[in-house]
Amino acid sequence: MTPPPSPSGPEPIEEIRVTSWAHLLDVLYTDGWNAGLRRHRSPYVFRGSHDATFTLQTSLQRLGGDPAETERHLLRNFRKYAHQESLQGDTVWDWLALGQHHGLPTRLVDFTYSPLVALHFATRMPSQFTHDGAIWRVNPARVHGRLPTPLRDALADEGAQVFTVEMLQSVMSPGGKSANFSAAPLAELAALSEAPFLTFLEPPSLDARIVQQFALFALPSTPELQVEEWLESQPHAALKITIPAELKWQIRDHLDQANITERTLFPGLAGLAQWLALYYMTPPLPPGEEQGADTRPPEESLSELNRENRSTDEVR
């Protein structure tokens, strides 16, 4: 059985607009202390977007049409043509993860355990620095409070926070049977509950890129499930952090110093070339400003603007 939904009904996801690098770090790393472990272990996972207006719609849904029908054809043909790319596992979960990792439209949504990696994906494209970005901060434990009993029991038995491919397959195929490819577990997942649900899946270490990005996926129980709308129905499960456009260059430079770059997150010559191109790029002057007009760091200008706004509010 799945726990009943909140009686209060869906509410908009809480949003915070950060005002500085320090404020951003404070929000990202809040609630990190785990008293039981006596260690700092964040309960959250993160997703970065270069555009704050983007939703959590899946790449499969963005194709249009019937997501369930389209998913069936995509998976069948991807597996057929990609079969030379060897996989340790041959379950539908393995192929979903591999496809998502290589750009196949799927029901999965990319997340990461690392807030800094999420920030990288919000600031990796200077062409998008003219508008606000966002970080989605989600609490898997709250999300998993709505799981059907077999899935909650599986997590509890393993003492795990999220599923691996093997754990998920063991629930869908008790006794270890049917380890070979079949799309049937997708329908079996949806059949576990009358109400759609969301879970998190940690993919196999397919390559260095997925390891470096500390990646995991949000997995909707049905391909039609709107992830953002579903999160709105789960109190305190998610937070949307808006990153002002004015902060993006500063964030980018701090990430470079922390070695969170295309070179490290996308190992290989392509990632190296992209990192160098971005590292040596000169930011454009703000509209209306001339060379040498204001040499202060952008964060100082933003802080001054915030002080002016507070002063104005006090006068009012």
C-alpha positions as CSV (number, residue, x, y, z in Angstrom):
1,M,0.0,0.0,0.0
2,T,1.0,3.6,-0.6
3,P,0.5,6.2,2.2
4,P,-2.4,8.6,1.6
5,P,-1.7,12.0,0.1
6,S,-1.5,15.1,2.2
7,P,-5.0,16.2,3.2
8,S,-4.0,19.9,2.6
9,G,-3.5,19.2,-1.1
10,P,-0.7,20.4,-3.5
11,E,1.1,23.6,-2.6
12,P,3.7,25.5,-4.7
13,I,7.2,24.3,-4.1
14,E,9.1,26.6,-1.7
15,E,11.5,29.0,-3.5
16,I,14.5,31.0,-2.3
17,R,16.3,33.6,-4.3
18,V,19.9,33.8,-3.1
19,T,21.7,37.1,-2.9
20,S,25.4,36.1,-2.7
21,W,27.8,33.2,-3.0
22,A,27.8,32.8,0.8
23,H,24.0,32.8,1.0
24,L,24.0,30.2,-1.8
25,L,26.4,27.9,0.0
26,D,24.4,28.2,3.2
27,V,21.2,27.1,1.5
28,L,22.8,24.3,-0.3
29,Y,24.6,22.8,2.7
30,T,21.9,23.4,5.3
31,D,20.7,20.4,7.4
32,G,24.0,18.6,6.7
33,W,24.8,17.5,10.2
34,N,23.8,13.8,10.9
35,A,23.8,13.4,14.7
36,G,23.6,9.6,14.5
37,L,26.8,9.4,12.4
38,R,28.4,12.5,14.0
39,R,29.3,13.5,10.4
40,H,28.1,16.1,7.9
41,R,26.0,14.0,5.5
42,S,23.5,16.0,3.4
43,P,20.0,14.4,3.1
44,Y,19.5,16.1,-0.2
45,V,20.1,15.5,-3.9
46,F,20.4,18.3,-6.4
47,R,19.7,19.3,-10.0
48,G,21.1,22.4,-11.8
49,S,19.4,24.3,-14.6
50,H,20.8,27.3,-16.5
51,D,17.2,28.7,-16.8
52,A,15.1,29.2,-13.7
53,T,11.9,29.0,-15.8
54,F,12.6,25.4,-16.9
55,T,10.5,22.7,-15.2
56,L,11.3,19.1,-14.2
57,Q,9.6,17.7,-17.3
58,T,11.4,14.6,-18.6
59,S,13.1,14.4,-22.0
60,L,10.6,11.7,-22.9
61,Q,7.6,14.0,-22.2
62,R,9.2,16.8,-24.3
63,L,8.9,14.6,-27.4
64,G,5.1,14.9,-27.3
65,G,2.7,12.1,-28.1
66,D,2.0,9.1,-25.9
67,P,5.0,8.8,-23.5
68,A,4.3,5.1,-22.7
69,E,4.1,4.1,-26.4
70,T,7.2,6.2,-27.4
71,E,9.2,4.8,-24.5
72,R,8.6,1.2,-25.6
73,H,9.9,2.0,-29.1
74,L,12.9,4.0,-27.9
75,L,14.1,1.3,-25.5
76,R,13.7,-1.5,-28.0
77,N,15.6,0.3,-30.8
78,F,18.2,1.7,-28.5
79,R,19.0,-1.7,-27.2
80,K,19.0,-3.2,-30.7
81,Y,21.5,-0.6,-32.1
82,A,23.6,-0.1,-29.0
83,H,24.1,-3.8,-28.3
84,Q,27.8,-3.7,-29.1
85,E,28.2,-1.4,-26.1
86,S,28.6,-4.1,-23.5
87,L,26.7,-3.8,-20.3
88,Q,27.3,-5.9,-17.1
89,G,23.5,-6.0,-16.7
90,D,20.7,-6.5,-19.2
91,T,17.7,-5.4,-17.3
92,V,15.4,-2.6,-18.4
93,W,16.8,-0.5,-15.5
94,D,20.4,-0.9,-16.9
95,W,19.2,0.2,-20.4
96,L,17.2,3.1,-19.1
97,A,20.3,4.4,-17.2
98,L,22.6,3.9,-20.2
99,G,20.2,5.6,-22.5
100,Q,19.7,8.6,-20.2
101,H,23.4,8.9,-19.8
102,H,23.9,9.1,-23.5
103,G,21.1,11.5,-24.4
104,L,18.2,9.1,-25.2
105,P,14.9,10.6,-24.2
106,T,13.7,8.7,-21.1
107,R,11.4,9.0,-18.1
108,L,14.4,9.6,-15.9
109,V,15.5,13.0,-14.6
110,D,19.2,13.7,-13.9
111,F,20.2,14.5,-10.3
112,T,23.5,14.5,-8.4
113,Y,24.5,14.1,-4.8
114,S,26.9,17.1,-5.2
115,P,25.6,20.6,-4.9
116,L,28.7,21.9,-6.6
117,V,28.2,19.6,-9.6
118,A,24.6,20.9,-9.8
119,L,25.9,24.4,-9.8
120,H,28.2,23.5,-12.7
121,F,25.3,22.5,-14.8
122,A,23.6,25.8,-13.9
123,T,26.6,27.8,-15.0
124,R,28.3,25.9,-17.8
125,M,26.9,28.0,-20.7
126,P,27.9,31.7,-20.7
127,S,25.3,32.3,-23.5
128,Q,22.7,31.7,-20.7
129,F,24.3,34.1,-18.2
130,T,21.8,36.8,-19.0
131,H,18.9,35.2,-17.1
132,D,18.5,33.5,-13.7
133,G,19.4,29.8,-13.2
134,A,18.1,27.4,-10.5
135,I,19.0,24.5,-8.3
136,W,16.4,21.9,-7.3
137,R,17.1,20.5,-3.9
138,V,15.1,17.4,-3.1
139,N,14.9,15.1,0.0
140,P,14.8,11.5,-1.1
141,A,13.7,10.3,2.3
142,R,10.5,12.5,2.1
143,V,9.9,11.4,-1.5
144,H,10.3,7.7,-0.5
145,G,7.7,8.1,2.3
146,R,5.1,7.7,-0.5
147,L,6.6,4.5,-1.9
148,P,4.5,1.3,-2.1
149,T,5.2,-1.1,0.7
150,P,7.4,-3.6,-1.3
151,L,9.8,-0.8,-2.3
152,R,9.9,0.8,1.2
153,D,10.7,-2.6,2.6
154,A,13.4,-3.2,0.1
155,L,15.1,0.1,1.1
156,A,14.7,-0.7,4.8
157,D,16.2,-4.2,4.4
158,E,19.3,-2.8,2.7
159,G,19.5,0.2,5.0
160,A,19.7,2.3,1.8
161,Q,18.5,5.8,0.9
162,V,18.0,5.1,-2.9
163,F,17.7,2.1,-5.2
164,T,20.4,0.4,-7.2
165,V,19.6,-1.4,-10.4
166,E,20.0,-4.7,-8.6
167,M,17.7,-3.7,-5.7
168,L,15.0,-2.5,-8.0
169,Q,15.2,-5.6,-10.1
170,S,15.0,-7.9,-7.0
171,V,11.6,-6.3,-6.1
172,M,10.2,-6.6,-9.7
173,S,11.6,-10.1,-10.1
174,P,11.6,-11.9,-6.7
175,G,14.1,-14.7,-6.4
176,G,16.4,-13.2,-9.0
177,K,14.5,-14.6,-12.0
178,S,14.3,-12.7,-15.3
179,A,17.6,-10.9,-15.0
180,N,17.6,-10.6,-18.8
181,F,16.0,-7.8,-20.7
182,S,12.3,-7.3,-20.5
183,A,10.2,-4.2,-20.5
184,A,7.6,-5.9,-18.3
185,P,9.1,-4.5,-15.0
186,L,8.1,-1.0,-16.1
187,A,4.4,-2.0,-16.0
188,E,5.0,-3.9,-12.8
189,L,6.5,-0.8,-11.2
190,A,3.4,1.2,-12.0
191,A,1.1,-1.6,-10.8
192,L,2.6,-1.5,-7.3
193,S,0.3,1.5,-6.5
194,E,-2.9,3.1,-7.8
195,A,-1.3,6.5,-7.3
196,P,1.8,7.4,-9.3
197,F,5.0,7.8,-7.2
198,L,8.6,8.8,-7.5
199,T,11.8,7.1,-6.5
200,F,15.5,7.6,-7.0
201,L,17.8,5.2,-8.8
202,E,21.6,5.1,-8.6
203,P,23.0,3.9,-11.9
204,P,25.9,1.5,-12.4
205,S,29.3,3.1,-12.8
206,L,29.0,3.1,-16.6
207,D,32.0,5.3,-17.2
208,A,34.2,7.9,-15.6
209,R,31.8,10.7,-16.4
210,I,28.9,9.2,-14.5
211,V,31.2,8.6,-11.5
212,Q,32.7,12.0,-11.5
213,Q,29.3,13.7,-11.7
214,F,28.1,11.7,-8.6
215,A,25.0,11.0,-10.5
216,L,21.6,9.5,-9.8
217,F,18.2,9.6,-11.4
218,A,14.7,10.5,-10.4
219,L,12.5,7.6,-11.6
220,P,8.7,8.2,-12.0
221,S,6.5,5.1,-11.7
222,T,4.8,6.0,-15.0
223,P,6.2,7.9,-18.0
224,E,3.3,10.4,-17.8
225,L,4.0,11.5,-14.2
226,Q,4.8,15.2,-14.0
227,V,7.7,15.3,-11.5
228,E,7.3,18.9,-10.5
229,E,3.6,18.6,-9.9
230,W,4.1,15.4,-7.9
231,L,6.7,17.1,-5.7
232,E,4.2,19.9,-5.0
233,S,2.0,17.3,-3.3
234,Q,4.7,16.3,-0.9
235,P,5.3,18.9,1.9
236,H,8.9,19.9,2.4
237,A,10.2,17.4,-0.2
238,A,11.7,20.0,-2.5
239,L,13.1,23.5,-2.6
240,K,13.8,25.6,-5.7
241,I,16.9,27.9,-5.3
242,T,16.9,30.7,-7.8
243,I,20.4,32.0,-8.9
244,P,20.4,35.6,-10.0
245,A,22.1,36.1,-13.4
246,E,24.4,38.6,-11.8
247,L,26.0,35.9,-9.7
248,K,26.7,33.3,-12.4
249,W,30.2,34.5,-13.4
250,Q,31.2,34.6,-9.7
251,I,29.9,31.1,-9.2
252,R,31.6,29.9,-12.3
253,D,35.0,31.3,-11.1
254,H,34.6,29.7,-7.7
255,L,33.8,26.3,-9.3
256,D,36.8,26.6,-11.5
257,Q,39.0,27.1,-8.4
258,A,37.3,24.1,-6.7
259,N,38.1,22.0,-9.9
260,I,34.5,21.5,-10.7
261,T,34.8,21.9,-14.5
262,E,34.1,20.4,-17.8
263,R,37.6,18.9,-17.7
264,T,36.9,16.9,-14.5
265,L,33.2,16.1,-15.0
266,F,33.5,15.2,-18.7
267,P,36.9,13.3,-18.8
268,G,38.4,13.3,-22.3
269,L,39.6,15.8,-24.9
270,A,36.2,17.3,-25.5
271,G,35.8,18.2,-21.9
272,L,39.3,19.6,-21.7
273,A,38.7,21.8,-24.7
274,Q,35.4,23.1,-23.4
275,W,36.9,23.9,-20.0
276,L,39.8,25.8,-21.6
277,A,37.4,27.8,-23.8
278,L,35.3,28.8,-20.8
279,Y,38.3,29.5,-18.5
280,Y,39.9,32.0,-20.9
281,M,36.7,33.7,-21.9
282,T,36.4,37.4,-21.0
283,P,32.9,38.3,-19.6
284,P,31.1,40.9,-21.6
285,L,30.5,44.4,-20.0
286,P,27.0,44.9,-18.6
287,P,24.7,46.8,-21.0
288,G,25.4,50.6,-21.0
289,E,28.8,50.3,-19.3
290,E,32.0,51.4,-20.9
291,Q,35.4,49.8,-20.4
292,G,36.8,50.9,-17.0
293,A,33.5,52.3,-15.8
294,D,33.4,50.0,-12.8
295,T,36.1,47.5,-11.9
296,R,34.5,46.1,-8.7
297,P,33.6,42.4,-8.6
298,P,29.9,41.8,-9.5
299,E,29.1,40.6,-6.0
300,E,30.1,44.0,-4.6
301,S,27.8,45.8,-6.9
302,L,25.0,43.3,-6.1
303,S,25.6,43.8,-2.3
304,E,25.4,47.6,-2.8
305,L,22.1,47.2,-4.7
306,N,20.7,45.1,-1.8
307,R,21.8,47.7,0.7
308,E,20.1,50.4,-1.4
309,N,16.9,48.3,-1.6
310,R,16.9,47.8,2.2
311,S,17.4,51.6,2.7
312,T,14.5,52.3,0.4
313,D,12.3,49.8,2.2
314,E,13.2,51.5,5.6
315,V,12.2,54.9,4.2
316,R,8.9,53.5,3.0
